[in-house]
Amino acid sequence: MPPAGLDNLKHIVVLMMENRSFDHMLGALTAQDNRIDGVTNNFSNPDMNGDPIVEQPLAEFQSQLDPDPDHHFPGVDLQIFGGVPPGPGRVANMQGFVKSYYQQQQNVAQSHKIMYYFPSKKLPVLTGLATQFAVFNGWFASIPGPTICNRAFAHYGTSFGQVGMNIFEWKGPYLSIYQRVLLAGRTAKIYYYDGPSSTMEIVNILNNQPKIFGTFDQFLKDCNKGELPDYSFVEPNYNDHDGDSEAEAASDQHPDHHVQHGEIFINKVYNAIFSNEELWKTTALLIVYDEHGGIYDHVKPPDCVADDDAFVAGPDKTETGASFAFDRLGVRVPAVLVSPWVPKNTVIPGPYQRNGRTFDHASIPATVMKFILKDFDPNTLSPANRQKFLAQSKREQAAGTFLDLLSDNRQPDGDLPSFEVQ
Amino acid sequence: MAKATAKPITKARQRRVVPIPEPPKEAFDKDRPAGKLLQAQAVHLRHALARYVQRVARHLHKVGDLLAMDLSTIKTEGQVSEYAEKVTAILHKPTSNRKRK
């Protein structure tokens, strides 16, 4: 008999934000709960003068990380390995973040800001949900690289060998998780914020599967009416633009967008689900960031199983002089699982801790597949469709899943936080 | 854009209130230079649009004849169905979930 939380589960919602590291957003929580693997006084990065720069609680909502910190493959390689070139026996040391940021402006004082983090009180929504529900100590970007390839892992369980932002074409045999859910006769949707913001899932998904898209306004309506699909992926507003009646500020938290707008957006998603009682007790919401955005985190990204043989990025793509077999994860990012069935104040240990677990964005389609297979028999599909439905990349096959975090006991509504803009 | 709002919470489901501050109006700046992500998004959108046009263009030689057709010459149900089949094939394909090779 599965736990009541899993038995009740009817909807999975994923909200993917942009470009912030774990230490930067959630690291301050270590001061109030030492199970959370965040900021201590033990971590530093050398600056160009050789001085050790420690993490400091001086992060600002806006106008601080300008220029946008490098988070493309060679930049992240420098951040993780401190400038040691690829070669046998190379070990991650997380010593190149300040050096990497310095290279962008040759400004020593500015380079120190890559080590700044937010005091918990400045991010009441994200830290409030993290401490009320479950926070992952070991959720990593799928690739030590930028947005598009990392988001591909959330949709396909692979990036088909891509490590950058270039247009890439679906190569098969792996279907998007939306196609797989639809094959099973279930429902799935990507909700982008609005037309001017559009989506980041363009060339392969929007171009070929336009019917699975909706706007955030539709998401709110679907929550109200109890018509949320089995699986939903929510995208924040990616740019500042004029709306129908008011200014629409970017809510993705990508530097240099104002972080508080992202806090308000996260709350809107949480609140939309909570406000429908039936939906609230049958939904698991994962809030996760696509990658670290070049901002410091102290946990060394672990090795992982290599992706399919066909998906290897050559030296021309990595720009590091070496190939990449997708056998190492990217930098750690914030990830929080929200559900009334998650025990209060759950901390999921990371890979270097006792009973540690590792997750990355391939964990999203892997988990959705487990959810669908809970009460769907793929043998009801034709042989060709069954083969397509069950095809998973090596990375997705090996990815950790998180439905086991749903328990038998439901948190009472009265104990939960209600975030109100004042 | 988001005109819909969450359902009002009933008294029985009241939660503890945590205040969050309103961001300043100056945070909004639509003249902010677009970063690499947004520039890449525009490239991807144009690529997708070009592919959409290519898909439509495959049918252009048929469209010309069908648009120029004198509809008064369509007299029978069979003639209507022939015309409907050709036009529907053109209109439906660009937005359908294409089967992949």
Interface residues (C-beta under 8 A of the other chain):
Chain A: E18 F61 Q62 D68 P124 V125 G128 P146 T147 I148 M165 I167 W170 G172 Q179 Y193 D194 G195 P196 S197 S198 M200 I202 V203 L206 N207 N208 Q209 P210 K211 T215 F216 D217 Q218 L220 K221 C223 N224 Y238 N239 D240 H241 D242 G243 D244 A247 E248 A249 H254 D256 H257 H258 Q260 H261 E263 I264 N267 K268 N271 A272 F274 S275 N276 E277 D413 G414 D415 L416 P417 S418 F419 E420 V421 Q422
Chain B: M1 A2 K3 A4 T5 A6 K7 P8 I9 A12 R13 Q14 R15 R16 V17 V18 P19 I20 P21 E22 P23 P24 K25 A27 F28 D29 K30 R32 A34 G35 K36 L37 L38 A40 Q41 V43 H44 L45 H47 A48 R51 Y52 T95 N97 R98 R100
